[in-house]
C-alpha cells in the first residue's frame, strides 16, 4: 500500500495559512501568533493543541514536525510514499533553515532549561531517542556537555545501550563524567539494573569500573542496594569488581544487600561469591545486625543458615537481638531466640533487649521477650529497669503493660530514682498521673457486720485495724 504525501499546515491566529513559516503582520514571525498546529501524516491529523502556543512549547513542536517529515522522507525513499513535487524535501530544508538561522527571531532556545535545569538533550537521552539526540547535537549544534542542576549530563540520563554508545563514540561524551554527587553513568546504570549498559560501559567503552561517588559507593554497591542480582553477578564475576569493597562508612556490598532485604543478592554474595559474611562497618555492625534492625526475617534466617555469628557485638555491645528489639520487630526477636540467640545479652551499658524495646515504646516486642522468658526485672549498669526507661520516654501505654507483667513500678535505680522521678524530670505529666493513680491504695468499701467494720477487699493493714 502506498501513502499520500505527508502535508504540514500551520494556521495563524487570524485564520490565514501560507508557507511553512509565513509572517503574520508587523513583520513578526508566525510563531509569535500560532494558536493550533496540525501535522497531517499519512492521512492522520495530529492536533498538538493550543497548549503548544508560542515559546512555551515551540521547541517541542519543531522537533515533532521535524521527526514527522523525516519519517515521511524515509517512507518516500523506500518507495512507500509519493513525493513527486518535492514538498517533503522542501519543507525539511525550510524547517532546518528556520531552526538554524531564525532562533533569536522566533525566541527558540535549543538550550532552554526546565526548573531542574534539564534541556531538550536531557529529555531525548532519558527517553532513548537517538534520532532527536543526533539532530540536536549534529544539526542544531546543542551543547553536548550541558549539565542540569544536579550536575548531570545527557550521558547520565541515557538508559539505552544505543544512546550511550552514540553519545560516547559519535559525540565524544566523557564516559567518566561525575555529577554533583560524583556519580558517573556507570553508577546510574548499575542502580537502574541496566546490565547491557553496564557491560557496554566497562567492556567496549572502558569506563572506570572502580569509580566512587561522594559517599564511596561503587557500581556494585548501587546494584546490591537496589537488588539487581544480575548486575552484581556481571560486575563481580565477569568484570572482576571487588565483592568485599567498602564505602566510606565501611559498608560492604553484603551490608547493602542485607539492609535492603534482597535475599537473592545475599545468597549470591555469600554462597556463590564467598563474600565475607562477618565484615564490619565503622560501627562494628555486620550484615546480620542490619537485617535484624530492618526487620528482614528471611535474611536473618539465611544468615543463620550460613553460620553467621548470632552473638556478634557492635562497638556499643549490641547484638542482633538488641537491634530487632530496639526497632520493634518482634517476629525477628522471636526468630533469633528460636535460632539460639541470647535474649538477655547485655550491651556496654548493661542494657538488654527489653530495655531498648521499653525505651522506644515497643509493647509487642516486650511482650514477646517476656513470653520467651526474658528477665523483666533486669537492671542496667545504672540500676534502671524497663519502667524507668519507659517513664522517661513518655510511653504511657507501655507503663500499663509493664504493670500487668508484674514489674515493680516503685523500684529505684542507683541514684534512688523511681519511674515517677524520671517522668517528672522529662515533663511527662500523663505518665506521672498514671504512675500516681496506679500507686494509690485499693478503694475500701465498708460494711457493718455484727458491729464490726470490715472490707470487701481487705488489705493486710485493714485486716489488722478492723479485725477482719
C-alpha positions as CSV (number, residue, x, y, z in Angstrom):
1,X,0.0,0.0,0.0
2,X,1.3,3.4,-0.9
3,X,0.7,6.5,1.1
4,X,-0.2,10.0,0.0
5,X,2.4,12.8,0.5
6,X,2.7,13.9,4.1
7,X,1.5,17.5,4.4
8,X,2.3,20.1,7.0
9,X,0.0,23.1,7.5
10,X,0.4,25.9,10.0
11,X,-2.5,28.2,10.7
12,X,-2.1,31.7,12.1
13,X,-4.4,33.1,14.7
14,X,-6.1,35.2,12.1
15,X,-7.1,32.0,10.2
16,X,-4.8,32.6,7.3
17,X,-2.4,30.0,6.1
18,X,0.6,30.4,4.0
19,X,4.1,29.0,3.6
20,X,5.8,26.9,6.2
21,X,7.0,30.0,8.1
22,X,4.8,32.8,6.6
23,X,4.7,36.0,8.6
24,X,1.6,37.3,10.3
25,X,1.6,41.0,10.4
26,X,4.0,43.7,11.6
27,X,7.0,41.8,10.5
28,X,6.7,39.4,13.4
29,X,7.3,35.6,12.8
30,X,4.4,33.3,12.7
31,X,5.5,31.5,15.8
32,X,4.6,34.6,17.8
33,X,0.9,34.2,16.9
34,X,0.5,30.5,16.4
35,X,-2.6,29.0,18.1
36,X,-3.0,25.4,17.0
37,X,-0.6,23.4,14.9
38,X,-1.7,20.4,12.8
39,X,0.5,17.8,11.3
40,X,-1.2,15.6,8.7
41,X,0.8,12.5,8.1
42,X,-0.5,9.5,6.0
43,X,-4.0,10.9,6.2
44,X,-4.0,11.1,10.0
45,X,-4.4,14.6,11.6
46,X,-2.5,15.1,14.8
47,X,-3.6,18.1,16.8
48,X,-0.9,19.4,19.1
49,X,-3.4,21.8,20.7
50,X,-3.4,25.4,22.0
51,X,-1.2,24.4,24.9
52,X,1.7,24.4,22.5
53,X,1.4,28.1,21.7
54,X,4.3,30.5,21.2
55,X,7.5,29.9,23.1
56,X,6.3,27.6,25.8
57,X,6.3,24.5,23.6
58,X,7.9,25.9,20.4
59,X,10.9,23.6,20.7
60,X,8.8,20.5,21.2
61,X,6.6,21.4,18.2
62,X,9.6,21.9,15.9
63,X,11.1,18.6,17.0
64,X,7.8,16.8,16.4
65,X,7.4,18.4,13.0
66,X,10.9,17.6,12.0
67,X,10.6,14.0,13.0
68,X,7.3,13.7,11.1
69,X,9.0,15.0,8.0
70,X,11.9,12.7,8.4
71,X,9.6,9.7,8.8
72,X,7.8,10.6,5.7
73,X,11.1,11.0,3.8
74,X,12.2,7.6,4.9
75,X,9.0,6.1,3.5
76,X,9.5,8.0,0.3
77,X,13.0,6.6,-0.1
78,X,11.7,3.1,0.5
79,X,9.1,3.7,-2.3
80,X,6.2,3.6,0.1
81,X,5.2,7.3,-0.2
82,X,4.9,9.6,-3.2
83,X,6.7,13.0,-3.1
84,X,6.6,13.8,-6.8
85,X,6.5,17.6,-6.3
86,X,9.3,17.5,-3.7
87,X,7.2,19.1,-0.9
88,X,8.7,17.0,1.8
89,X,12.3,17.8,0.9
90,X,11.5,21.4,0.6
91,X,9.7,21.5,4.0
92,X,12.7,19.8,5.6
93,X,15.1,22.4,4.2
94,X,12.9,25.3,5.2
95,X,12.5,23.9,8.7
96,X,16.2,23.5,9.2
97,X,16.8,27.0,7.9
98,X,14.4,28.4,10.4
99,X,15.8,26.4,13.2
100,X,19.4,27.4,12.4
101,X,19.0,30.9,11.2
102,X,16.0,32.4,13.0
103,X,16.4,31.3,16.5
104,X,16.6,34.8,18.0
105,X,13.7,36.0,15.9
106,X,11.5,33.0,16.9
107,X,12.6,33.0,20.6
108,X,13.5,29.3,20.4
109,X,16.5,28.3,22.5
110,X,17.8,24.8,22.0
111,X,19.5,25.0,25.4
112,X,16.2,26.1,27.2
113,X,16.1,24.6,30.7
114,X,13.2,23.4,32.9
115,X,13.1,24.1,36.6
116,X,15.6,21.3,37.2
117,X,18.0,22.7,34.7
118,X,17.3,20.0,32.1
119,X,17.4,20.7,28.4
120,X,15.8,19.0,25.4
121,X,19.0,16.9,25.1
122,X,18.5,15.5,28.6
123,X,14.9,14.6,27.8
124,X,15.9,13.0,24.5
125,X,18.6,10.9,26.2
126,X,16.3,9.9,29.0
127,X,13.7,8.7,26.5
128,X,16.3,6.9,24.4
129,X,15.6,9.0,21.2
130,X,18.8,8.7,19.4
131,X,17.4,10.4,16.3
132,X,16.5,13.5,18.3
133,X,19.9,13.4,20.0
134,X,21.7,13.4,16.7
135,X,19.6,16.3,15.3
136,X,20.1,18.4,18.4
137,X,23.9,17.8,18.5
138,X,24.8,17.5,14.9
139,X,22.3,19.6,13.0
140,X,21.4,22.2,15.6
141,X,24.7,22.5,17.5
142,X,23.4,21.8,21.0
143,X,25.9,21.6,23.8
144,X,27.0,18.0,24.5
145,X,28.3,18.7,28.0
146,X,25.4,20.9,29.3
147,X,24.5,19.8,32.9
148,X,21.4,20.2,34.9
149,X,21.1,21.5,38.5
150,X,22.4,18.2,39.8
151,X,25.4,18.3,37.5
152,X,24.1,15.6,35.2
153,X,24.7,15.5,31.5
154,X,22.8,13.6,28.8
155,X,25.0,10.6,29.4
156,X,23.9,10.3,33.0
157,X,20.3,10.2,31.8
158,X,20.9,7.7,29.0
159,X,19.3,4.3,29.7
160,X,19.6,2.6,26.3
161,X,22.7,0.9,25.0
162,X,22.4,2.6,21.6
163,X,22.1,6.1,23.1
164,X,25.1,5.5,25.4
165,X,27.2,4.2,22.6
166,X,26.1,7.1,20.4
167,X,26.9,9.8,23.0
168,X,30.4,8.4,23.8
169,X,31.6,7.2,20.3
170,X,29.9,9.6,18.0
171,X,29.8,12.8,20.1
172,X,32.7,12.1,22.4
173,X,30.8,12.4,25.7
174,X,33.0,11.9,28.8
175,X,32.1,8.3,29.9
176,X,33.5,9.0,33.4
177,X,32.0,12.5,33.9
178,X,30.7,12.9,37.5
179,X,27.6,14.8,38.6
180,X,27.4,16.9,41.8
181,X,27.4,13.7,43.9
182,X,30.4,12.3,41.9
183,X,28.1,9.7,40.3
184,X,29.0,8.5,36.9
185,X,26.9,6.9,34.1
186,X,28.1,3.5,35.4
187,X,26.6,4.2,38.8
188,X,23.3,5.2,37.2
189,X,23.3,2.1,35.0
190,X,24.0,-0.2,38.0
191,X,21.4,1.4,40.1
192,X,18.8,1.1,37.4
193,X,19.7,-2.6,36.7
194,X,20.7,-2.0,33.0
195,X,23.1,-4.9,32.6
196,X,23.6,-4.3,28.9
197,X,24.6,-0.7,29.5
198,X,27.0,-1.7,32.4
199,X,28.6,-4.3,30.0
200,X,28.9,-1.6,27.3
201,X,30.5,1.0,29.6
202,X,33.0,-1.4,31.1
203,X,33.6,-3.6,28.1
204,X,33.7,-1.6,24.8
205,X,33.9,1.9,26.2
206,X,36.4,1.2,29.0
207,X,34.7,3.3,31.7
208,X,36.3,3.4,35.2
209,X,35.0,0.2,36.9
210,X,36.1,1.4,40.4
211,X,34.8,5.0,40.3
212,X,33.3,6.1,43.6
213,X,30.6,8.7,44.4
214,X,30.9,11.2,47.3
215,X,30.0,8.5,49.8
216,X,32.4,6.0,48.4
217,X,29.8,3.9,46.7
218,X,30.9,1.8,43.7
219,X,28.8,0.3,41.0
220,X,28.4,-3.0,42.9
221,X,27.1,-1.1,46.0
222,X,24.4,0.5,43.9
223,X,23.4,-2.8,42.3
224,X,23.2,-4.6,45.6
225,X,21.3,-1.9,47.3
226,X,18.7,-1.9,44.5
227,X,18.5,-5.7,44.4
228,X,19.9,-6.2,40.9
229,X,21.3,-9.7,41.2
230,X,22.2,-9.9,37.5
231,X,24.2,-6.7,37.6
232,X,26.1,-7.8,40.8
233,X,27.0,-11.1,39.1
234,X,28.1,-9.3,36.0
235,X,30.3,-6.8,37.9
236,X,31.9,-9.3,40.3
237,X,32.1,-12.5,38.2
238,X,32.6,-11.2,34.7
239,X,34.1,-7.8,35.2
240,X,36.1,-8.7,38.4
241,X,34.8,-5.9,40.7
242,X,35.7,-6.4,44.3
243,X,32.9,-8.3,46.1
244,X,34.0,-7.0,49.5
245,X,34.6,-3.4,48.5
246,X,33.8,-0.9,51.3
247,X,32.3,2.6,51.1
248,X,33.5,5.4,53.3
249,X,31.3,4.1,56.2
250,X,32.9,0.7,55.6
251,X,29.7,-0.8,54.4
252,X,30.3,-3.7,52.0
253,X,28.2,-4.9,49.1
254,X,26.7,-7.5,51.5
255,X,25.8,-4.8,54.0
256,X,23.7,-3.1,51.4
257,X,22.0,-6.2,50.2
258,X,21.2,-7.3,53.7
259,X,20.0,-3.9,54.9
260,X,17.7,-3.6,51.8
261,X,16.3,-7.1,52.2
262,X,17.5,-8.6,48.9
263,X,17.6,-12.3,49.7
264,X,18.8,-13.3,46.2
265,X,21.7,-10.9,46.2
266,X,22.7,-12.0,49.8
267,X,22.7,-15.7,48.7
268,X,24.7,-14.8,45.6
269,X,27.3,-13.0,47.6
270,X,27.7,-15.5,50.4
271,X,27.1,-18.8,48.7
272,X,28.4,-18.3,45.2
273,X,30.9,-15.5,45.6
274,X,32.1,-16.3,49.1
275,X,31.8,-12.7,50.4
276,X,32.9,-12.1,54.0
277,X,29.7,-12.6,56.0
278,X,31.3,-11.2,59.2
279,X,32.6,-8.0,57.7
280,X,32.0,-5.0,60.0
281,X,31.3,-1.3,59.2
282,X,32.9,1.6,61.1
283,X,30.4,1.0,64.0
284,X,31.2,-2.7,64.2
285,X,27.9,-3.8,62.6
286,X,27.6,-6.9,60.5
287,X,25.1,-7.7,57.8
288,X,23.1,-9.7,60.4
289,X,22.8,-6.6,62.6
290,X,21.4,-4.6,59.7
291,X,19.0,-7.3,58.6
292,X,17.7,-7.5,62.2
293,X,17.4,-3.8,62.5
294,X,15.3,-3.5,59.3
295,X,13.1,-6.5,60.2
296,X,14.2,-8.7,57.3
297,X,13.4,-12.1,58.9
298,X,14.3,-14.0,55.7
299,X,17.8,-12.5,55.6
300,X,18.2,-13.3,59.4
301,X,17.3,-16.9,58.8
302,X,19.6,-17.0,55.8
303,X,22.4,-15.7,57.9
304,X,21.8,-18.4,60.4
305,X,21.9,-21.0,57.6
306,X,25.3,-19.5,56.6
307,X,26.5,-19.9,60.2
308,X,26.9,-16.2,60.8
309,X,27.8,-15.2,64.3
310,X,24.4,-14.5,66.0
311,X,26.1,-13.1,69.1
312,X,28.4,-10.6,67.4
313,X,28.5,-7.3,69.3
314,X,29.0,-3.9,67.6
315,X,31.1,-1.2,69.2
316,X,28.3,-0.4,71.6
317,X,27.9,-4.0,72.6
318,X,24.6,-4.5,70.7
319,X,23.7,-7.9,69.2
320,X,21.2,-8.7,66.6
321,X,18.5,-9.2,69.3
322,X,19.2,-5.6,70.6
323,X,18.7,-4.2,67.1
324,X,15.5,-6.1,66.5
325,X,14.0,-5.2,69.9
326,X,15.0,-1.5,69.6
327,X,13.3,-1.3,66.2
328,X,10.2,-3.2,67.5
329,X,10.5,-6.2,65.2
330,X,9.0,-8.9,67.5
331,X,9.0,-11.6,64.8
332,X,12.7,-11.2,64.3
333,X,13.2,-11.2,68.1
334,X,11.3,-14.5,68.2
335,X,13.2,-15.9,65.3
336,X,16.6,-15.1,66.8
337,X,15.6,-16.6,70.1
338,X,14.5,-19.8,68.3
339,X,17.8,-19.9,66.5
340,X,19.6,-19.8,69.8
341,X,20.5,-16.1,70.2
342,X,20.9,-14.9,73.8
343,X,17.7,-12.8,74.5
344,X,19.3,-11.5,77.7
345,X,22.6,-10.3,76.2
346,X,23.8,-7.0,77.6
347,X,25.4,-4.1,75.8
348,X,28.2,-1.9,77.1
349,X,25.7,0.0,79.3
350,X,24.2,-3.2,80.7
351,X,21.1,-2.8,78.6
352,X,19.3,-5.9,77.4
353,X,16.9,-6.1,74.5
354,X,13.9,-5.5,76.9
355,X,15.5,-2.2,78.0
356,X,15.8,-1.0,74.4
357,X,12.3,-2.1,73.5
358,X,11.0,-0.1,76.5
359,X,13.0,2.9,75.7
360,X,11.3,3.1,72.3
361,X,7.8,2.0,73.5
362,X,7.6,-1.3,71.6
363,X,4.9,-3.1,73.6
364,X,4.7,-6.1,71.3
365,X,8.5,-6.7,71.4
366,X,8.4,-6.5,75.3
367,X,5.5,-9.0,75.5
368,X,7.3,-11.3,73.1
369,X,10.5,-11.2,75.2
370,X,8.5,-11.8,78.3
371,X,6.9,-14.8,76.7
372,X,10.3,-16.1,75.7
373,X,11.3,-15.9,79.3
374,X,13.4,-12.8,79.4
375,X,14.2,-11.3,82.8
376,X,11.6,-8.5,83.1
377,X,13.3,-7.1,86.3
378,X,16.8,-6.8,84.9
379,X,18.6,-3.6,85.6
380,X,21.1,-1.6,83.5
381,X,24.6,-0.6,84.8
382,X,22.8,2.5,86.3
383,X,20.3,0.3,88.1
384,X,17.4,1.2,85.8
385,X,14.7,-1.2,84.9
386,X,12.4,-1.2,81.9
387,X,9.8,1.0,83.5
388,X,12.5,3.7,84.3
389,X,13.2,3.9,80.6
390,X,9.6,3.8,79.6
391,X,8.6,6.5,82.0
392,X,11.5,8.8,80.9
393,X,10.4,8.3,77.3
394,X,6.7,9.3,77.7
395,X,5.4,5.8,76.8
396,X,2.1,5.8,78.9
397,X,0.6,2.6,77.4
398,X,3.8,0.7,78.0
399,X,3.7,1.6,81.7
400,X,0.4,-0.3,81.8
401,X,1.8,-3.3,80.0
402,X,4.8,-3.4,82.4
403,X,2.5,-3.1,85.4
404,X,0.4,-6.0,84.1
405,X,3.6,-8.1,83.7
406,X,4.2,-7.5,87.5
407,X,7.1,-5.1,87.3
408,X,7.8,-3.2,90.5
409,X,6.8,0.4,89.5
410,X,8.5,1.8,92.6
411,X,11.9,0.2,92.0
412,X,14.8,2.6,92.4
413,X,17.9,3.0,90.3
414,X,21.5,3.5,91.6
415,X,20.6,7.2,92.3
416,X,17.4,6.3,94.2
417,X,15.2,7.5,91.4
418,X,11.9,5.8,90.7
419,X,10.0,6.0,87.4
420,X,7.9,8.9,88.7
421,X,11.1,11.0,89.2
422,X,12.3,10.4,85.7
423,X,8.8,11.1,84.2
424,X,8.6,14.3,86.2
425,X,12.1,15.4,85.1
426,X,11.2,15.0,81.5
427,X,7.8,16.8,81.9
428,X,5.7,13.8,81.0
429,X,2.6,14.8,83.0
430,X,0.4,12.0,81.7
431,X,2.9,9.4,82.8
432,X,3.2,11.0,86.2
433,X,-0.6,10.9,86.6
434,X,-0.7,7.3,85.6
435,X,2.0,6.3,88.0
436,X,0.4,8.1,90.9
437,X,-3.0,6.6,90.1
438,X,-1.7,3.1,89.8
439,X,0.1,3.5,93.2
440,X,-3.0,4.6,95.1
441,X,-4.4,2.0,97.7
442,X,-7.3,0.0,96.6
443,X,-10.6,1.8,97.4
444,X,-12.1,0.3,100.6
445,X,-15.8,-0.2,100.8
446,X,-17.0,-0.7,104.4
447,X,-19.9,-2.8,105.6
448,X,-21.1,-3.4,109.1
449,X,-21.3,-7.0,110.3
450,X,-22.1,-7.8,113.9
451,X,-21.0,-4.4,115.0
452,X,-17.6,-4.6,113.2
453,X,-16.2,-2.7,110.3
454,X,-15.0,-5.0,107.5
455,X,-13.8,-4.5,104.0
456,X,-15.0,-6.3,100.9
457,X,-11.4,-6.4,99.6
458,X,-9.3,-6.2,102.9
459,X,-5.6,-5.5,102.8
460,X,-3.2,-6.6,105.5
461,X,-3.4,-3.2,107.1
462,X,-7.2,-3.0,107.1
463,X,-7.4,-6.6,108.5
464,X,-5.2,-5.6,111.4
465,X,-7.1,-2.3,112.1
466,X,-10.6,-3.7,111.9
467,X,-10.0,-7.3,113.0
468,X,-11.4,-8.8,109.8
